[in-house]
Amino acid sequence: MRIRTSHNRTAFTLLEILLVLAIFVIMAAVSVPLMRTMLGDASATAAADAISGQLAEARARAMDEGRAWRVAVWPNSRAYQLAPEDSADWNGNPAEEVIDKVDFIRGLIPKNTIFGTREEDIFPIEKAGAPTGTWTTVAVFLPDGSARDDGLIFVGTPGIRPMRVSVRALTGTASIESYKGTGQP
């Protein structure tokens, strides 16, 4: 007659623990880049929404006041401003401060996002450098609601494909598109 013995284990072997840890490491290695991309996309979308809202604000002010309003960004920075086209405030450098006056608004898009005049200003780089250039006009809105010229600006997180914000001159409306780098949205 055989006697049955019970094999109740009270612990895991070292091999089992190492196997589970290896699975966690592999999952983390796959998910961290995905999370970075997802968060970067959310920041870029928020920044594109912010500048699109400011473009609509400038257009509305131009129509209400009967004078041209300009929206500009400082490349490789988070700074944007809008003011009447003939304002003396266009000569200032973008300080890291928000200004909200009756005839002058300077704001910042979300942290870790920047403006660029080309996709290459944002996508291939991993980290933004120092702000460069001078105020770059995105659009000048006229009293009839149109824009003087078509406008285009890129906004995003360095290292991640940017969003493209464009202004159509004929209607003065802004649109936001995910930019894929092929010349087409």
Buried (B, 14 or more C-beta within 10 A) or exposed (E): EEEEEEEEEEEEEEEEEEEEEEEEEEEEEEEEEEEEBEEBBEBBBBBBBBBBEBBBBBBBBBBEEEBBBBBBBBBBBBBBBBBBBEBEBBEEEBEEEEEEEEEBBBBBBBEBBBBBBEBEBBBEBEEBEEBEEEBBBBBBBBBEEBBBEEBEBBBBBBBBBBBBBBBBBEEBBBEBEBBEEEEEE
